[in-house]
């Protein structure tokens, strides 16, 4: 048994057949009244609430986790910072040129 499954979903005597679940597009997970529902997250930030141990194990086996880790898009932030700096530089240069042209007259 995968240690992540035990850590996130808890212990169970069930031996899941993930290949059977994955190969059946109409597989329906049966809610377990004794299982405390958990919310799991994927790498994109999508969330799913699982209602049984086998459903939880299936999602964790597929890479879902119990805690969402927000990965900041540093490239996007860097782009906007550089855009702001470039724009500020160009505007400053433009204003200085405009002022020097004004005082020449």
C-alpha positions in Angstrom: 0.0 0.0 0.0 1.2 3.5 -0.9 2.3 5.5 2.2 0.6 8.6 0.9 -2.7 6.8 0.8 -2.3 5.6 4.4 -1.2 9.1 5.5 -4.1 11.0 3.8 -6.9 8.5 3.7 -6.1 6.4 6.7 -5.7 2.7 7.1 -8.0 0.1 5.5 -8.1 -3.6 4.9 -9.4 -3.0 1.4 -7.0 -3.9 -1.4 -7.9 -1.5 -4.2 -7.7 -2.5 -7.9 -6.9 0.9 -9.4 -6.7 -0.5 -12.9 -10.3 -1.7 -12.8 -11.5 1.7 -11.5 -9.4 3.5 -14.2 -10.6 1.3 -17.0 -14.3 1.7 -16.2 -15.5 5.2 -17.1 -18.8 4.6 -15.4 -17.4 3.4 -12.1 -19.4 4.8 -9.2 -17.9 5.2 -5.7 -20.3 4.2 -3.0 -20.3 6.7 0.0 -19.2 5.2 3.3 -21.1 6.7 6.2 -18.2 5.8 8.5 -15.7 7.7 6.4 -15.1 11.4 7.3 -15.3 13.3 3.9 -12.0 14.8 2.8 -11.2 17.5 0.3 -8.3 16.7 -2.0 -6.5 19.0 -4.4 -4.6 18.5 -7.7 -1.7 20.5 -9.0 -4.0 22.9 -10.8 -5.9 23.8 -7.6 -9.0 21.8 -8.5 -10.8 20.3 -5.5 -12.8 17.2 -5.0 -14.5 15.9 -1.8 -14.2 12.2 -1.4 -16.8 10.2 0.7 -15.2 6.7 0.9 -11.8 5.2 1.6 -11.6 3.6 -1.9 -12.4 6.9 -3.6 -9.8 8.7 -1.5 -7.2 6.1 -2.3 -8.0 6.3 -6.0 -7.6 10.1 -6.1 -4.4 10.0 -4.0 -3.0 7.3 -6.3 -3.7 9.7 -9.2 -1.6 12.5 -7.6 -4.1 14.4 -5.6 -3.1 15.7 -2.1 -4.8 16.9 1.1 -3.2 20.3 1.2 -3.2 22.7 -1.7 0.2 24.3 -2.4 -0.2 27.5 -4.2 2.6 27.7 -6.8 3.1 31.4 -7.7 3.7 32.1 -11.3 7.0 33.9 -10.9 7.5 34.4 -14.6 4.2 36.4 -14.8 5.2 38.6 -11.8 8.7 39.2 -13.3 7.1 40.2 -16.6 4.9 42.8 -15.0 7.8 44.2 -12.9 10.0 44.5 -15.9 7.2 46.0 -17.9 6.6 48.6 -15.2 10.3 49.5 -15.0 10.7 49.8 -18.7 7.6 51.9 -19.0 8.7 54.2 -16.2 12.1 54.6 -17.8 10.6 55.4 -21.2 8.1 57.9 -19.7 10.9 59.6 -17.6 13.0 59.9 -20.7 10.1 61.2 -22.8 9.2 63.8 -20.1 12.9 65.0 -19.9 13.1 65.4 -23.7 9.8 67.2 -23.7 11.0 69.6 -20.9 14.3 70.3 -22.7 12.5 71.0 -26.0 10.2 73.4 -24.1 13.0 75.4 -22.5 14.9 75.7 -25.8 12.2 78.0 -27.1 
